[in-house]
């Protein structure tokens, strides 16, 4: 795509539409001449240079990458109108696009019926899911993996719910025995399962937890904010294929959260929450007499805790899905490249003398650490910190991140390492850009050299 061409077409298309309403004189208070703007814009772009190269495959640090050009064009085009998807009166076209895009997400997860909408983030999406859980099970708390996103503990605090962290196994997944112990107390109304933790990218066994939750009369919420789109690789052929059982089971969960601004190629912020039972919409009921007035159809604001929401986010997602749909042959091909890259890098690390694999990747996140002698947690922590810092400097920079692993987690995976501290930082690389597949060897050899120096 020629982004400059299509951005120009976007401005012309909106101007042609605006011209149909007749001429008017822009108010002089809004006028800014090009010379003045040019000076400020130069400073603005100079300041934007203070960023890491999220677009480049040598950046494998946080869960960051640019949106697809189609999403950029869709977002900007709709933003020139600036619709608000709170009410049909604020954005009739983009509200329809939101419903269609959300329906495609529901279909991707196997929902036959659904109620859902876009949000500004996965945090807000999880808040809404836990809000509904609270209304259905008042006085009962929420169980989640100890490695789940910190959102859940924070949102439980906001909602006045008790949070019950559940220990994880040696692959970072929720431990079923520990979960059953918590459920036997009768104090839990909802279990949160994570399909792609933000640390090592672990996938909780949704298919094994569902019957357990049913026996105890407990709801199941799936936090698929990061990993949700990997359901497109469930049962796929080739090395990128994932075991289908946990992903197919998501269709039986009560609610799901997914972030299109991660693997859905969207700009921030674009999260989504889906409920299997549309009847939960009753918990959102309210009236807004000055916004809900031209249509008897359900307004998106009537099923959302948020009020104002950018219609541009829905437009960007809708346009992207027309070109790269949430199917195995669409977005699935993008995710497959990152998954293959992660597996390839894991193989290289397992054969390395300078690096050690923390655990095998389940999705596209690779966790590893420098091999140090003597093999102690303090030595690993210091070496990881040096590799992180040194990697970002010099003529051939690479960008990774660190993850803190506690003593117990290390012992479960690497019992030979001396636990002379409560934990240690390890290295973590997110290969969510498909271009990573062509750069894995370079990243690996660069990290090997850095680890050797550390």
Residue pairs with C-beta under 8 A, 6 or more apart in sequence:
1 69
1 70
1 73
3 69
3 72
3 73
6 69
6 73
7 72
7 73
7 76
10 73
10 76
10 77
10 80
11 80
13 77
14 77
14 80
14 81
52 59
52 61
52 64
52 392
52 399
53 59
53 399
54 64
54 65
54 66
55 65
55 66
55 433
57 433
57 435
57 436
57 438
57 439
57 443
58 397
58 398
58 399
58 439
58 442
58 443
59 398
59 399
59 433
60 398
60 399
60 400
60 429
60 430
60 431
60 436
60 443
61 399
61 400
61 401
61 429
61 430
62 401
62 430
63 198
63 226
63 262
63 430
63 432
65 432
65 433
67 75
67 261
67 265
67 266
67 267
67 316
68 265
68 266
68 320
68 324
70 265
70 316
70 319
70 320
70 323
70 324
71 265
71 266
71 267
71 316
71 317
71 319
71 320
72 267
72 316
73 319
74 312
74 315
74 316
74 317
74 318
74 319
74 320
75 267
75 312
75 313
75 315
75 316
76 312
77 315
78 94
78 311
78 312
78 314
78 315
78 316
79 310
79 312
81 311
82 311
82 312
83 90
83 91
83 92
83 93
83 94
83 95
83 310
83 311
83 312
84 90
84 91
84 308
84 309
84 310
84 311
85 91
85 94
85 95
85 98
85 118
85 300
85 301
85 309
85 310
85 311
85 313
85 314
86 291
86 299
86 300
86 301
86 304
86 306
86 307
86 308
86 309
87 95
87 288
87 291
87 292
87 299
87 300
87 301
88 95
88 292
88 294
88 295
88 297
88 299
88 300
89 291
89 292
89 293
89 294
89 295
90 291
90 311
91 311
91 314
93 311
93 315
94 311
94 312
94 314
94 315
94 318
95 299
95 300
95 311
95 314
97 311
97 314
97 315
97 317
97 318
98 117
98 118
98 300
98 311
98 314
98 317
98 318
99 300
100 318
101 118
101 314
101 317
101 318
101 321
102 114
102 116
102 117
102 118
102 272
102 274
103 114
104 321
104 325
104 326
105 116
105 258
105 260
105 272
105 274
105 326
106 114
106 116
106 274
107 326
108 229
108 231
108 232
108 326
108 327
109 224
109 228
109 231
109 250
109 251
109 256
109 258
109 274
110 248
110 250
110 251
111 251
111 256
111 274
111 276
113 276
113 277
113 278
114 274
114 275
114 276
114 278
115 274
115 275
115 277
115 278
115 280
115 281
115 303
116 272
116 273
116 274
116 275
116 303
117 272
117 273
117 300
117 303
117 304
117 309
118 260
118 270
118 271
118 272
118 309
118 313
118 314
118 317
119 125
119 128
119 269
119 270
119 271
119 272
119 273
119 304
119 306
119 309
120 269
120 270
120 271
120 306
120 309
120 310
120 313
121 259
121 261
121 268
121 269
121 271
122 149
122 151
122 223
122 225
122 226
122 257
122 258
122 259
122 271
123 151
123 154
123 155
123 271
124 271
124 305
124 306
125 225
125 257
125 258
125 259
125 271
125 272
125 273
126 149
126 151
126 152
126 155
126 192
126 221
126 223
126 225
126 257
126 273
127 151
127 155
127 158
127 159
127 305
128 273
128 304
128 305
129 221
129 255
129 257
129 273
129 275
130 142
130 152
130 155
130 156
130 159
130 161
130 190
130 192
130 221
131 159
131 283
131 305
132 255
132 275
132 280
132 283
133 142
133 189
133 190
133 219
133 221
133 254
133 255
134 159
134 160
134 161
134 189
135 280
135 283
136 189
136 219
136 280
137 189
137 190
137 218
137 219
139 189
140 186
140 187
140 188
140 189
140 190
141 156
141 161
141 162
141 163
141 164
141 187
141 188
141 189
141 190
142 152
142 156
142 161
142 162
142 163
142 164
142 188
142 189
142 190
142 191
142 192
143 164
143 165
143 166
143 179
143 182
143 183
143 188
143 190
143 191
143 192
143 218
144 152
144 153
144 163
144 164
144 165
144 166
144 174
144 191
144 192
144 194
144 223
145 165
145 166
145 168
145 173
145 174
145 192
145 193
145 194
145 197
145 204
146 165
146 166
146 167
146 168
147 168
147 172
147 194
147 197
147 199
147 200
147 202
148 165
148 192
148 194
148 197
148 223
149 194
149 197
149 198
149 223
149 225
151 223
152 163
152 192
152 223
153 163
153 165
156 162
156 163
157 163
162 187
164 182
164 187
164 188
166 174
166 175
166 178
166 179
166 182
167 175
167 178
168 174
168 175
168 202
168 409
169 175
169 412
170 359
170 412
170 413
171 202
171 359
171 360
171 362
172 197
172 199
172 200
172 202
172 359
172 409
173 202
173 203
173 204
173 205
174 193
174 194
174 204
174 205
174 209
176 205
176 208
176 209
176 212
179 191
179 209
179 212
180 212
182 188
183 191
183 212
183 213
183 216
183 218
184 216
186 216
188 216
188 218
189 218
189 219
190 218
190 219
190 220
190 221
190 254
191 209
191 213
191 218
191 219
191 220
191 221
192 221
192 222
192 223
193 204
193 206
193 209
193 220
193 221
193 222
193 223
193 253
194 202
194 203
194 204
194 222
194 223
194 224
194 227
195 203
195 204
195 206
195 222
195 223
195 224
195 227
195 228
195 230
195 231
195 246
195 247
195 250
196 202
196 203
196 224
196 225
196 226
196 227
196 228
196 230
196 362
196 363
197 226
198 226
199 365
199 367
199 403
199 428
200 358
200 359
200 361
200 362
200 365
200 367
200 403
200 428
201 226
201 227
201 361
201 362
201 363
201 364
201 365
202 362
203 227
203 246
203 362
203 363
204 246
205 245
205 246
206 220
206 222
206 245
206 246
206 247
206 249
206 250
206 253
207 245
207 246
207 248
207 249
209 220
210 220
210 249
210 252
210 253
213 219
213 220
219 254
219 255
220 252
220 253
220 254
221 253
221 254
221 255
221 256
221 257
222 228
222 250
222 253
222 255
222 256
222 257
223 257
224 231
224 250
224 256
224 257
224 258
225 257
225 258
225 259
225 262
225 271
226 259
226 262
226 263
226 363
227 263
227 363
228 256
228 257
228 258
228 259
228 263
229 258
229 262
229 263
229 264
229 326
229 331
229 335
230 242
230 247
230 263
230 335
230 339
230 363
231 247
231 250
232 326
232 327
232 328
232 330
232 331
232 332
232 335
233 240
233 241
233 242
233 328
233 332
233 335
233 336
233 339
234 241
234 242
234 243
234 244
234 247
234 248
235 241
235 242
235 243
235 244
236 242
236 328
236 332
236 336
238 336
238 340
239 339
239 340
239 343
240 335
240 336
240 337
240 339
240 340
240 343
242 339
242 362
250 256
252 276
253 276
254 275
254 276
254 277
255 273
255 274
255 275
255 276
256 273
256 274
257 271
257 272
257 273
257 274
258 264
258 271
258 272
258 274
259 270
259 271
259 272
260 266
260 270
260 271
260 272
260 317
261 267
261 268
261 269
261 270
261 271
262 432
263 331
263 334
263 335
263 432
264 270
264 317
264 320
264 326
264 331
265 320
265 324
265 331
265 334
266 313
266 316
266 317
266 320
267 313
267 316
269 313
270 313
270 316
270 317
275 281
281 298
281 302
281 303
284 302
284 303
284 304
284 305
285 302
286 302
288 301
291 299
291 301
292 299
292 301
292 302
300 309
301 307
324 330
324 331
324 334
325 331
333 434
334 434
335 364
337 434
337 435
337 436
337 437
338 363
338 364
338 431
338 432
338 433
338 434
338 436
338 437
339 363
339 364
340 437
341 364
341 431
341 436
341 437
341 439
341 440
342 361
342 363
342 364
342 365
342 366
342 431
343 361
344 437
344 440
345 361
345 366
345 429
345 431
345 440
345 443
345 444
346 357
346 360
346 361
346 366
348 440
348 441
348 444
349 355
349 356
349 357
349 366
349 368
349 444
350 357
352 371
352 444
352 448
353 371
354 370
354 371
354 447
354 448
354 449
354 451
354 452
355 368
355 369
355 370
355 371
355 444
355 447
355 448
355 451
356 368
356 369
356 370
356 371
356 414
357 366
357 367
357 368
358 367
358 368
358 369
358 405
358 413
358 414
358 426
359 367
359 413
361 367
364 430
364 431
364 432
364 436
365 428
365 429
365 430
365 431
366 428
366 429
366 431
367 403
367 426
367 427
367 428
367 429
368 426
368 427
368 429
368 447
369 380
369 383
369 384
369 424
369 426
369 427
370 380
370 383
370 384
370 387
370 427
370 451
370 454
371 451
372 379
372 380
372 383
372 454
373 379
374 418
375 416
375 417
375 418
376 417
376 418
376 420
376 421
377 407
377 410
377 417
377 418
377 419
377 420
377 421
377 423
377 424
378 420
378 421
378 424
380 417
380 424
380 425
380 426
381 421
381 423
381 424
381 425
382 454
383 451
383 454
384 402
384 424
384 425
384 426
384 427
384 454
385 402
385 425
386 450
386 453
386 454
387 400
387 427
387 447
387 450
387 451
387 454
388 400
388 401
388 402
388 425
388 427
390 450
390 453
390 454
391 397
391 398
391 399
391 400
391 446
391 447
391 450
392 398
392 399
396 446
398 443
398 446
398 447
398 450
400 427
400 428
400 429
400 447
401 427
401 428
401 429
401 430
402 425
402 426
402 427
402 428
403 425
403 426
403 427
403 428
404 423
404 424
404 425
404 426
405 423
405 424
405 425
405 426
406 422
406 423
407 419
407 421
407 422
407 423
409 423
410 417
410 419
410 423
410 424
411 417
411 419
427 447
429 443
431 437
431 440
436 443
